[in-house]
Amino acid sequence: MAKLWAGMADGAIDAAAEDFNRSIRIDSRMVREDIEGSIAHAKMLSAQNIITSADAEAIIDGLNGILSDLDAGRLQIDPEAEDIHTFVEQTLTARIGEPGKRLHTARSRNDQVALDTRLYLRGRVEKTKELLKAFILTLCDRAEEARAMVMPGYTHLQRAQPVTMGHHLLAYAHMALRDLGRLTDASRRMNVSPIGCCALAGTTYPTDRRYEAELLGFDALAENSLDGVSDRDFCVELAAALSLVMTHLSRLSEELILWSSWEFRFIRLSDAYSTGSSIMPQKKNPDMAELTRGKTGRVYGDLMALLTMLKGLPLAYNKDMQEDKELIFDAFDTVDACLTVCAPMVGTMTFLPENMRHAAAAGFINATDLADYLVGRGMPFRTAYKLTGELVAQCTASGTTLEDLPLEAYKAKSELFDADLYAAINIDTCLLRRTSHAGPTPESVERQIEYIKEILE
Ligand code: ARG
């Protein structure tokens, strides 16, 4: 295919260099946005009498024809074209002749690619947001079901205090809710039109940038032409937001992997979202969770590559920036793929509440409550803490639990102990009494679900 820039250069480009330079493999997915942008551009050129309305009509009809032929499979994107902008413009000119050659008036591929990328990502981010919302709703549904399933809460992966599975799952719903907010913020900041900045320094034609931006649904115009063509902050912001989505999915994946192990057995993953081993017949492997954890590094890599690509670039456009699309597209593809399996993986897993409760019964997760019992009878917390620690050590040495330690053993430590201490350190009591705002009780889980659903609407 001929170059858009054939003119001054008369020597032919080396074949390997030509292929190296090509971005069609990556940017062909923006073909719709490229056509949409070109239609708006033709409308603006004609409204401003820069081209005739007859030429604009021929261009718009031609572009719509290209789109419907692509959709119908009558036209294939040429993999030899330099990029999608080249392909669309050259196909148009091959089809309609002279008017096609007028489309690129008062435009450059520099503002065109900035435009296409913003338009494409604007749509793309909505898809990811829908997947995130579905994931959050799944977490809410499962949390509702597990609102009263007592399990140990952990710090340092050591059993700490009682929580519920519902409360634990909702922690991830809150993370995802913030992710949703970050994507929305980044998307809003991205919705600024660069088209009309041209190559870098605007144009001498009497264009109407505002009209073109309105046609394309932008909220504002890039107010500096150099910045307009060279700003890729939006890619970085989106990649950062997507990196955090992956951080959260990866942490959840890690827990699902632990919980589905024989050591924990708090959950069983559905066969639909786990695999077997080719040699060990007893195995059921949490591959989807592991892959999600594993793919997190890819998205961080995309973010880091974007930042590094930008950091040394002088204004305005530099070809380095062609790398942006492969990176940000990969980040979106990866996150979407992970959300697509993670939501139903959570949705279909089986809870094993007896095992959660069993784990909650061991590990002294009611030790804080025992100390609090003494505090309730007038002992300073620090003294109660020390005394409880000694009782725990006594239990560990004799292989018993606080629940099973006889009253005499308690009384020997402090006269403040009475038979009602057993009710105070009962696991259910310990959970239900944690009524502070945002705590782990079933009521709190219900409240959180309501809060999350309200925000989602
Ligand atoms: N394929 C290029 C990109 O993705 C389009 C812009 C080319 N502009 C240029 N001056 N070479 O960045």
Residues whose N, C-alpha, C, O or C-beta is under 5 A from the ligand:
A	BS01	LIG	S23 D83 R109 N110 V113 M321 Q322
